[in-house]
Amino acid sequence: MMQLVAGQARRAGSVTGAAMIAAALLLPVSAHAQTQNGLSNLFGGIFSGPNAAPSQPAPGPGGALPWSGEDGASGHPLMTAAAIREAAGNFSNCVAAMWPDAARRNITQENFQRFTAGLSPDLRIMDLMDSQPEFTKSIWDYLDILVNDNRLAKGREILAKYKAQFDATEKATGVDRYIIASIWGIESNYSTQMGDRSVLQSTATLACIGRRQAYFKDEFLSALEILNRGDLRPEQMRGSWAGAFGPTQFMPTAFKRFAVDGDGDGRRDVVDNPTDLIASTANNLKKDGWQAGQTWGFEVVVAQGFNYMLADRAKAMTIAQWEKLGLKRATGQPFPHPAEKAYLLAPAGAQGPGFLMLQNYRVIMKYNPAEAYALAIGHFADRLRGGQPFVQPWPRQERELSRTERLELQQLLAQRGFYKGTPDGQFGGQTREALRNFQASIGVPADGFASSDALERLRGR
C-alpha cells in the first residue's frame, strides 16, 4: 500500500523496494508508500549550542546511516538543516503536546504515556524524505525486478497455502485473489521485506519535523489508536521510514479505514494473521471501486501514425472506439467487452507496447499512484493466473535520462513556452503534456516519452 514519498500523500506508503523504484519512474513522488514497497536511527552528531542532543548511537538494524546534516533537496524552509535541528531539539515537547488530540481519539493517558515513552526522532528520515536519485530505472527494468520467476513461484505457493482464505474473501468482496497476491508479493516479497523501522518513531518524527507535519500527525495519532485498541503490538508495527507496515504495507490511517477482522478473533492483525491481511487488502480495493469479474487492462498494438495526443488518462473512450482507431489486442484475441471505457497508456511512447486501462487499473492507482507500480501489479496478477509475458518488446536500447538531463529537458521546454511548472527533474503529467506539445510542433510522434532523442531535439541538434 505504498504511495510514494514526497508529494500529495493519500496514505504515504511503503518505501520498500517497489516504492523506491516506482517513485523514480513515471510520476513525481507522492505518498500507501511514502512508496508506496520497500530500504533507524536516532540523532546524529549534528547538534550544537544550548539545545544539543545526545550523540549518534551505534547504527541500528541493517547498519542504517545517520542523518547527513544537510539541507533537504526540496528547498522547503522546514527541510533546512537549521530547521531540522531546531525541531529535533523540541521533539519531546511536540510529542507531549499531542496528548489532547490523542485524548479526543479515546486513547487512554496510560497508553499514551506508555507508547510515547522514550521516543526520539529518527533524523535519517529527513534525507530519505527529500532524496532525489540522480539516475532512475526504466519501466522495463522495474518490471524485470518485480515480475520474476522466483516471486511467481512464491506467489503460487501463497495462493495454494491460503486457498481457503482467498476463496472466502473473493466470494465476500468480489476482489480477484491474484491481485491481492500480487500486491502482497510486490509490496513485501511475501512478508520477507517489510521494513524494520518503528512506525511510532517514524510517524512521530515526521509529525514534528520537516515539511509534512500535519499529514504525519494524523498518521502518528492513528498508530496510537491502533495500539490503544489492541489490534497490534508495538513490535508488530515496524515498516518503512514513512510508516507503512505489514505484508501489504498499510499506513496507519489506511488501516483505520480498511482493516477488518477476517477470522472473528476480535483483532485486526494485518501483520501476522493471513486471514485478516487478505480480507483487509481486499476491503481496501473494494472500497476504492474494484469491479468484480473484470480485468485491469489489455496490452495493445498501436498502429503506426497513431495520434499519441490521445494517450491520456483524461481521454477515456469505449474499447470499440479505440478499435476504430486501429488498436488491437497484442495477443490477437478479441476484446471481451467492447462497450467498456478505457484510456491508453504508452509508458515507452511509440517505441514500446501500449495498454488500454480499465476501471480496475484506476483502483490499483489509488493504492499507489504510480503507473509503473500499477502496471506491475496487474501484470504480475496475470502471470500468477497463468498468463504470458507481454508480447511486444520494450525499447531496451533507450537509456534513462539522469536527473541533470531531466532538469535540462524541463528547462528547455519552459524556454520554448511548453512547460509552465518549476523545473525539478521529476517527470509527471505536466512534463509529459509539455513534451507531447513540443513533439507535435516539430512533426514527430507526440508520445511524451522522455528519450535521449527528445532531449537532443530540444537542444536543437
N, C-alpha and C positions, 0 to 999 in steps of 0.2 A: 504494500500500500504506500508506495513511495509517492511522493510527488516531488520534485526535485528541489533545489535548495534556495535560491536567493530571491525569488520574486513572489508573485501573488500566491501565497500558500493557501491551499484549501485544507490540507492535512499536515503539510510539512513532513515529508516522509523518510524513507529508509535510505540512508546513504550507504547501502551495501553495494556490492559490485554493480548490479544492474543500474541503480540510480546514478551512481557516479559516472558511468559511461553514458547513460541516456542524457544526463544533464548537459553533456558537451556536444549533443548531436543536433537534432532538428529544431528544437525550441530553445528559447532562453531558459536558464534555470528557473524553476518555480518551486513549489513545495508539494501525500500519503507517503513520499520520500523526501525530505529536505536533505528524487530522490537521492523518486521516490529508491535497490536493494539494489546497499551494502553497501576498517576501511579506513587515558582518561586521566585527564590528569589535572592536578591542582595548579597552584600558582607556579609560574616560572620565576627565575631570579630577575624580575623586571620592575620591581618597585623601588622607589627611593623617597626620601623625605619622611615626614612625621607619620604618614599612613602606611609605612612599609609593611608588607605582608610576609608570611613565612617563606623561606626559600624553597626552591623546587625539590620535591622528594624524588626518590628513585622512580624511573619510568614505570608506568602502570602496565596492565595486561598487554602483551604483544610489543612491549617496548615503545609505547606511544610517545610522541615527541612533545616537548613543552611548547608554549606559545612563542612565536617568533619575536614578539615585542615590537612589531612593525604596524604601520597604518594598514587598514584594510583596503583592498583593491577597489572597492565600490566608491570610495571617496565620501561616504556618508559621514557627517560630523560625529555620530556616535561610534564610528568604527576607527577613529584616530587612536593611536597608541595612548595618548594622554587621556582621552575619554574612557577608554577601556580600563586603564589603571585606576582612574577616579571611581568608576562604577564598581570595580572589583573591591576597592577599599571600603565601599559602602554595602557590600553584598549581604552581610548578616542582617543589617538594618532593613534592607529591601525585602528579604525573605520574611522577617518578622512582621513587616508592615502588611503582608498579605493575609494575616490571620483574620481580620474582619471579613474579607471576601471568602475565606475558607469556611468561616462560621456560617455565612449565608448559604453555603452549599451543604450544610448539615454535617460538616467534618467536626469531630469532637476535638476539644482543645488538647486532650491527652494524645490523640493520634497525630494532630498537627505537630505537637512538640516532639513526639517520638520519631516521626518520619522526616522532620527537618533538622533534628539534632545532628550537629557535626557536618552539615552540608557546607561545601566550599566550592568556588567556581572552577570549572574546567576551561581555562582560557585558551587552550589549543583549539577549541571550537571556533574562536574568532577567526583564526586562519582558515579553517575549513569552510566557514560560512561565506567568506569572501574570496575563496580560491578561484582563479581564472586560468585554467590549463592552457599552456602555450600551444600544445597540439591536441587534437581531438581524434576520435575514431570515426571511420566511415560507418554508414549503416550496415554494410555487408560484413565488416569486421565485427560489429556489435552482434549481429545475428549469428555469426560463426561462433562467437564466445558463448552465447546463451543457449542456442539450439544445437546441442551436440549429442553424440551417441551416448555418452555416459549419463548425461542428465535425462535423456529419454528413457534409458534403461531403468534408472531410479524412479522416474515418474510412473512407469508401468508397474513397478513393484508397489508403489504407494497406492495406485488405483486398485490393485488386487488386494492388498493388505486391508484397506479400509473400504472395501466394496459395499458393505452394509451401510456404512455412514454416508457414502456417496449416493447410494440408492435412495436412502431416506431423504436426504437433502434435495436431491434432484426432483423427487416426487413432490416435496413440500414447496419448493421455490421455483421450479422450472429452470434453474440455472444449470448450465452444462457442466458436468463433472470435469470435463477436460480443461475447461477454462480455469476452474478452481485449482486443479492440479498444476496447471501451467503457472499460475500466479505463485503458488507455493514453491515451485521449482525455481522460478526466475528471481523471486524476491529473496530467498534464503538458501537456495540449493538444497531444498528439502530439509530445512532446520539445521543445516551444518554451518551456515554463515549468517547469523542473526545480529551480529554486533555485540560488543561487550561493555558498552558504556552504561552507566546508571541513568535510567530515564529521568529519575528525580533530579540528579545532579545536572544533567544536560539541559532539561527544561528550565530548572531554576536559574542556571547560568544565563540562558537566553532570555529569560523573563526579566533579568536585572541588568544585563549588559548587552550592548550592541543595538542594531537597528530594527529589531523585530520584537521589541519587548511586549507590546500589547498582545500580539499574537501568541507568544510563548507563555505569557502569564496565564492565559486560558488553558494551554496545554499542561502547565505545571499544576494548576489547581485541579484539572481533570485527572491528572495522575494521582493526586492526593485522594480524590473521590474514589478512584478505583481501589486504592489500598484501604481506605476507610470502610468501604463496603465489604471488603474481604474477598473480592473476586480473585485477586492475585497477591502474591507476597513481593516485597521489595526485590528480593534476589531473582524473581522471575522477570521483573521489569528492567531488563538490560537490552540495549539495542544500539541504534545508530546515534551519531552525535546530535541529531535533530530530534531524537526522542521516539522514533518509530521502533516497535518491538514485536517479537513473535515471528513465527514462520512466514506469515503473510504481511508483516510489518504494519501493524495498526499504530496510528498516532493516538494519544490518549483521548482526544475529542472524538475521533472516529470510533474508537472502542465504545464510548458512551452512546453513540448514535446507532451503531450496528451490531455490537457483540450480543450474542444470545446464548442462553443456557441450553445447549443441544441435548443433553442427557438427563436434565432434571435434577442435578445434584445440588442446585442452589447457588452455584458459582458459574461465572462466565470466564472460563480459562482458555484463552486463545493461544497460550504458550505451550502447555504440556498435555492438553486434552484434545485429541484429534477430532472428536465429535463436535466440540464447541468451535474449534478452529474452522472446520469445513462449513458448519452451519452459519457461522458469523461472516465468513468471507462471501458466502452465497447471499446472505441477507444484505450485505453491502451492495453487491451488484444488482440484486433485485430492486432495492430501494432507489438505485440510481437509474432504473429504467430498462433492465435486461428484458429482452423479448424471448420468451421460451420457444424452443424449437427452431430458432433462427441462427444462422452463422454470423460471423463478424464482417466478412467481405470476400472478394474474389480477386485473384491475380488476373490481370487482363493484358492483352496485346493492344498497344496503342498504334493506330495507323500512322504511317509517315505523313508529315504535313499537318498533323493534328494541331489545333489551336490550344496550346497549353495554358492560355489565359483562363480556360475553363477548369483547370485543375486547382480547385479552390474549395475549402471546406464550406464556404458560404454559398456555393453554386451546386446544390443538390438537384438531381433530376431523376426521373424513373430510369430503371435499367433499360427499358425499351427505348427511351430517348438516347441513352448512351450507345445502344446498339446501332441506332440510325446514324450516329456519328462515326461508326466504324470500329467501336470497341468490341472485342471478342474475348471469351474466356481463354486463358492460356492453355488449359487442358483440352480445349476443343469441345467440351460439353456445353449443353445449353444452360442458360441461367434458369434456376427453378422458379423464380417469381419475378417476371419482368415488370410488374407494377410497383415493386419495392423502390424506394428512393435511396439514392447513394450519391456520394461525391467521389471525385477522382483524386487519388494521391499518387504523385510521381516523385518519390523521395530521391531518386537519382536522375531526375529530369528525363529528357528524351533518350538518354543512353541506357536507361535501365527499365525494369518492369514497372507497369502501372498497377494500381489496385483500386477497385470500386469498394468504398467503405460504407457499411450499413449502420443501423442504429446501435447494434451491439459493440461496434468499434468505438463509437462515441462514448458508450458506457465504460469501456476499458480506459478511454482517455480521461474519464472522470476519476478513475482510480489513480492514474498517473498521467498528467497532461504532456506526455512526450510521444510524438508519433512513432519514433523508433521502438520505444518500450511497448506501446500498444500493438504494433505490428509483430514484435517478437512474441508477445503473449498469444495473439491469435494464431500465428504460425506454429508455435510450439504445441498449442492445443490440437491443431490439425494433425501434427505429426504423432502425438500421443494417440490420436484416434485411428491412426494407420495411414494417414495421408503422406504424400510425397513431398520432397523439397520443391522450392519454387522452380518453375520451368525455365524462365528466362534468365540470362546471365546478368550479373551486376558489372558495371564498368570498373573492374578492379585495376585497370591501368591508371585510373584517376588517383591523384594524391589529395589528401585533405589539406586545406589551407591552414597555415599557422595562425595564431591569434594576431600577430602583427599584420599578416596578409588580410585577415578578415576585417581588421580595423581599417586597413587601407581601402579595401573594397567598399566599405560603407562610406568612407570619406570621399571617395571618387564618385559614388552615386549621389552623395549630397552636393558635391560641387556641380554636378550636371543637373541638379534640381529634382532628382528622383527620390531621394531619401530625406525624410523630414525629421527623423529622430536624432538622438545624440549617439554618434558612433561609439560603440563599446566593445566591438569584437565578438558580440554574441548575436547569433542569427535567429530571428524569429519571423513571424508572418510579415512584419513591416519591411524587413530586409528583402525577403523573398519577393514581395509585391514590387518593390522598387527595382529589383534586378529584372523581374519579368518585363516591366515597362521599358527598361533600358534595352533589353534584348529585342523587344518588339520594335523599338525605334531604329534598330540597325538591321532588321530583317532576318534575324536568326530565331530558332525556336525559343519561344518565351516560356521556358520551363522553370525558371527561378533557381536552377541548380548552380551553386557557387563553385564552379570548377576553376582550375588554373587558367583555362582558356577565357573564361568570362572576365577574370581579373586582367589578363593581358589586353583584352579588347577595351576594357575601361581605361587602361593605361595608354591606349591608342597605338598599340604595337601590332 
